[in-house]
């Protein structure tokens, strides 16, 4: 089991800290390993730091039977962090947590994650100077890949543009079908998972993220690091990442018309785009 693996590694390397990402299963296993080590007489059993990424809390919405276990693991951790203020607030509200939770935002190395010249890639991805929109995700339902296609269809009514769909997941097929149904196949490219996203972001003009839930929105931060304005849903931790009217535009998740209008505004106003 995971707990046994932590016990073995801790004994071999004399760990001081186990950093567990997500309460279940990692913090649960780390807590159990700590008890095993302490009971076995190991002096200075490792402390457990738990980082909450959001799935811990959204899991409760589908199965409340987990709540007691999640709350216990959070309370028993020696330190707890969350990737956004939104997740911290949700955790306290949903689980009644009383202990301190420190917000430490996700971050990037901006010496690596930065826009750079990709002239050849631009020529192939957006011929004739077309604008390029991009969406990067794991294509789970909360990412609303079909909404991305619907927003793009609205944008196309106003100007020539292309769309890159980067990543893989359960909703790729539905997004592909909708693309065909709307007659957009020539202008939408599904690239699957990519090891190097920075070159693609460096060619892009607008990042679309119409998610129904986001604990932080790391993909939007990656886009911003590459100077790509973000048009996204005003949900979860996204407003802590994207400043509405400064680095992007935020809308209610169902306001696809508004998102499309914001994208068009950014794509047609070079001064505004440069400011963002």
VMD Tcl script that draws the C-alpha trace (Angstrom):
set ca {
  {0.00 0.00 0.00}
  {0.97 3.65 -0.29}
  {1.33 3.93 3.49}
  {3.76 0.99 3.55}
  {5.81 2.58 0.77}
  {6.06 5.82 2.75}
  {7.12 3.84 5.84}
  {9.86 2.03 3.91}
  {11.18 5.19 2.25}
  {11.10 7.08 5.54}
  {13.10 4.38 7.34}
  {15.63 4.17 4.53}
  {16.15 7.91 4.09}
  {15.18 9.23 7.56}
  {12.59 11.61 6.17}
  {11.78 14.78 8.06}
  {8.73 15.79 6.02}
  {6.17 14.04 3.84}
  {4.45 16.52 1.54}
  {1.07 15.05 0.55}
  {-0.82 16.51 -2.39}
  {-4.58 15.93 -1.94}
  {-6.14 14.67 1.28}
  {-7.24 11.37 -0.30}
  {-5.33 9.15 -0.71}
  {-1.99 10.82 -0.05}
  {-2.53 12.63 3.25}
  {-4.43 9.61 4.54}
  {-1.50 7.34 3.70}
  {1.01 9.80 5.14}
  {-0.90 10.04 8.44}
  {-1.07 6.25 8.71}
  {2.64 5.93 7.90}
  {3.48 8.47 10.58}
  {1.53 6.46 13.18}
  {3.24 3.22 12.13}
  {6.67 4.81 12.39}
  {5.92 6.36 15.78}
  {4.55 3.07 17.11}
  {7.67 1.30 15.86}
  {9.83 3.51 17.97}
  {11.27 5.68 15.21}
  {12.40 8.89 16.78}
  {11.25 11.99 14.95}
  {8.60 10.40 12.69}
  {8.19 12.70 9.68}
  {5.83 15.62 9.82}
  {3.04 15.73 7.26}
  {2.27 18.77 5.11}
  {-0.94 18.53 3.08}
  {-1.62 20.70 0.04}
  {-5.23 21.05 -1.08}
  {-5.72 21.43 -4.83}
  {-9.51 21.43 -5.03}
  {-10.38 17.85 -5.94}
  {-10.41 17.14 -2.20}
  {-13.42 19.40 -1.81}
  {-15.22 18.76 -5.10}
  {-15.06 15.05 -4.25}
  {-17.41 15.76 -1.36}
  {-20.06 17.13 -3.67}
  {-20.39 13.69 -5.28}
  {-19.90 11.56 -2.14}
  {-20.37 13.08 1.32}
  {-19.19 9.83 2.92}
  {-15.62 11.01 2.31}
  {-16.03 14.23 4.29}
  {-15.15 12.82 7.70}
  {-11.97 11.18 6.39}
  {-10.91 14.31 4.49}
  {-11.57 16.55 7.49}
  {-9.67 14.21 9.81}
  {-6.61 14.08 7.54}
  {-6.57 17.86 7.20}
  {-6.92 18.39 10.95}
  {-4.19 15.85 11.74}
  {-1.65 17.26 9.30}
  {1.21 19.22 10.81}
  {0.73 21.92 8.17}
  {-1.90 22.59 5.53}
  {-1.68 24.74 2.41}
  {-4.16 25.54 -0.33}
  {-3.46 26.72 -3.87}
  {-6.02 29.53 -3.70}
  {-8.07 31.55 -1.25}
  {-11.15 30.06 -2.91}
  {-10.12 26.52 -1.95}
  {-9.29 27.63 1.59}
  {-12.74 29.20 2.01}
  {-14.49 26.16 0.49}
  {-12.57 23.80 2.78}
  {-13.47 25.72 5.92}
  {-17.11 26.05 4.86}
  {-17.63 22.45 3.70}
  {-15.65 20.65 6.38}
  {-15.70 22.98 9.37}
  {-11.90 23.03 9.52}
  {-10.61 25.13 12.41}
  {-6.87 24.81 11.93}
  {-4.70 27.28 10.03}
  {-4.57 26.88 6.25}
  {-1.90 28.84 4.40}
  {-2.57 29.94 0.83}
  {0.48 29.36 -1.38}
  {-0.37 30.02 -5.00}
  {0.78 27.81 -7.83}
  {3.63 29.44 -9.70}
  {5.82 29.19 -12.78}
  {9.48 29.68 -13.61}
  {9.03 32.68 -15.90}
  {12.58 32.40 -17.22}
  {11.34 29.28 -19.01}
  {7.63 30.01 -19.31}
  {7.79 33.14 -21.47}
  {6.82 34.19 -24.95}
  {9.48 33.87 -27.60}
  {9.69 34.23 -31.37}
  {8.14 31.29 -33.24}
  {7.88 32.77 -36.73}
  {7.84 29.44 -38.56}
  {5.20 28.00 -36.22}
  {3.06 31.12 -36.61}
  {3.24 30.82 -40.39}
  {1.92 27.24 -40.22}
  {-0.66 27.73 -37.46}
  {-2.17 31.00 -38.61}
  {-1.60 31.55 -42.33}
  {-2.42 34.92 -43.86}
  {-2.09 36.58 -40.47}
  {-5.17 34.96 -38.96}
  {-5.72 35.28 -35.22}
  {-5.11 32.18 -33.11}
  {-7.11 31.15 -30.05}
  {-5.97 28.33 -27.78}
  {-7.39 26.03 -25.11}
  {-5.18 23.77 -22.98}
  {-6.67 21.27 -20.53}
  {-7.25 17.64 -19.60}
  {-10.65 17.77 -21.36}
  {-12.61 16.67 -18.31}
  {-16.27 17.79 -18.21}
  {-15.50 20.71 -15.86}
  {-13.26 22.21 -18.58}
  {-16.25 22.46 -20.94}
  {-14.43 21.76 -24.18}
  {-17.64 22.01 -26.20}
  {-18.18 25.52 -24.80}
  {-14.74 26.43 -26.19}
  {-15.93 25.36 -29.64}
  {-19.16 27.32 -29.27}
  {-17.25 30.47 -28.26}
  {-14.93 30.05 -31.23}
  {-17.90 29.67 -33.60}
  {-19.18 33.04 -32.37}
  {-15.74 34.63 -32.81}
  {-15.56 33.34 -36.39}
  {-18.69 35.33 -37.28}
  {-16.65 38.50 -36.74}
  {-13.16 37.73 -38.05}
  {-10.98 35.00 -39.62}
  {-9.40 32.93 -36.86}
  {-8.15 29.48 -35.94}
  {-8.35 27.46 -32.72}
  {-5.87 25.06 -31.14}
  {-7.25 22.44 -28.74}
  {-4.29 21.11 -26.74}
  {-4.55 18.09 -24.45}
  {-6.45 14.86 -24.17}
  {-9.31 13.54 -22.09}
  {-12.88 12.23 -22.07}
  {-14.50 15.20 -23.84}
  {-12.23 15.32 -26.89}
  {-14.67 13.21 -28.90}
  {-17.67 15.44 -28.09}
  {-15.69 18.57 -28.98}
  {-14.55 16.99 -32.24}
  {-18.12 16.07 -33.17}
  {-19.35 19.59 -32.45}
  {-16.53 21.04 -34.53}
  {-17.64 18.95 -37.52}
  {-21.32 19.76 -36.95}
  {-20.58 23.50 -36.99}
  {-18.46 23.23 -40.13}
  {-15.30 24.38 -38.35}
  {-13.04 21.39 -38.98}
  {-10.70 23.34 -41.27}
  {-10.05 25.95 -38.59}
  {-9.88 23.86 -35.40}
  {-6.89 21.63 -34.74}
  {-6.85 18.99 -31.99}
  {-3.20 18.41 -31.06}
  {-3.54 15.93 -28.19}
  {-1.10 16.02 -25.29}
  {2.01 18.11 -25.92}
  {5.29 18.04 -23.99}
  {6.13 21.58 -25.10}
  {3.26 24.02 -24.70}
  {5.28 27.27 -24.55}
  {5.88 27.42 -28.35}
  {2.15 26.98 -28.97}
  {1.27 29.67 -26.41}
  {3.88 31.92 -28.00}
  {1.94 31.74 -31.25}
  {-1.46 32.30 -29.63}
  {-3.43 35.54 -29.29}
  {-6.18 34.62 -26.79}
  {-6.57 31.79 -24.25}
  {-10.09 30.41 -23.71}
  {-10.97 28.79 -20.35}
  {-14.77 28.60 -19.86}
  {-14.55 26.09 -16.98}
  {-17.43 25.34 -14.62}
  {-14.93 24.83 -11.77}
  {-11.29 25.79 -11.25}
  {-9.40 25.64 -7.97}
  {-6.66 27.84 -9.40}
  {-6.40 27.69 -13.19}
  {-2.72 26.92 -13.78}
  {-3.28 26.77 -17.55}
  {-4.40 30.40 -17.51}
  {-1.23 31.35 -15.63}
  {0.84 29.55 -18.28}
  {-0.95 31.54 -20.95}
  {-0.40 34.83 -19.12}
  {3.31 34.06 -18.69}
  {3.48 33.83 -22.48}
  {1.65 37.17 -22.86}
  {-1.65 35.61 -23.94}
  {-4.73 37.43 -22.56}
  {-7.24 35.06 -20.97}
  {-11.00 34.94 -21.49}
  {-12.39 32.72 -18.75}
  {-15.19 31.90 -16.34}
  {-15.49 33.84 -13.11}
  {-15.34 30.73 -10.92}
  {-13.22 29.33 -8.10}
  {-9.67 30.61 -8.00}
  {-9.59 32.10 -11.51}
  {-10.29 35.68 -10.31}
  {-7.20 35.34 -8.09}
  {-5.11 34.57 -11.19}
  {-6.70 36.64 -13.94}
  {-7.40 40.31 -13.21}
  {-10.63 41.16 -14.98}
  {-10.04 44.05 -17.35}
  {-6.27 43.94 -16.78}
  {-4.87 40.58 -17.92}
  {-8.08 39.10 -19.25}
  {-11.87 39.19 -19.18}
  {-14.03 37.13 -16.81}
  {-17.66 36.16 -17.37}
  {-20.33 33.96 -15.86}
  {-19.75 30.39 -17.09}
  {-22.89 30.38 -19.25}
  {-22.18 33.76 -20.85}
  {-20.66 32.38 -24.05}
  {-21.77 35.45 -26.01}
  {-19.90 37.67 -23.55}
  {-16.77 35.54 -23.74}
  {-16.85 35.64 -27.53}
  {-17.33 39.41 -27.50}
  {-14.37 39.83 -25.16}
  {-12.21 37.62 -27.38}
  {-13.21 39.62 -30.45}
  {-12.43 42.85 -28.63}
  {-8.93 41.64 -27.79}
  {-8.33 40.29 -31.28}
  {-9.39 43.48 -33.06}
  {-7.88 46.13 -30.79}
  {-4.10 45.89 -30.99}
  {-3.53 48.59 -28.37}
  {-5.79 46.84 -25.85}
  {-4.21 43.45 -26.62}
  {-0.73 44.89 -26.05}
  {-1.82 46.45 -22.74}
  {-3.21 43.13 -21.52}
}
mol new
graphics top color blue
foreach p $ca { graphics top sphere $p radius 0.5 }
foreach p [lrange $ca 0 end-1] q [lrange $ca 1 end] { graphics top cylinder $p $q radius 0.2 }
display resetview
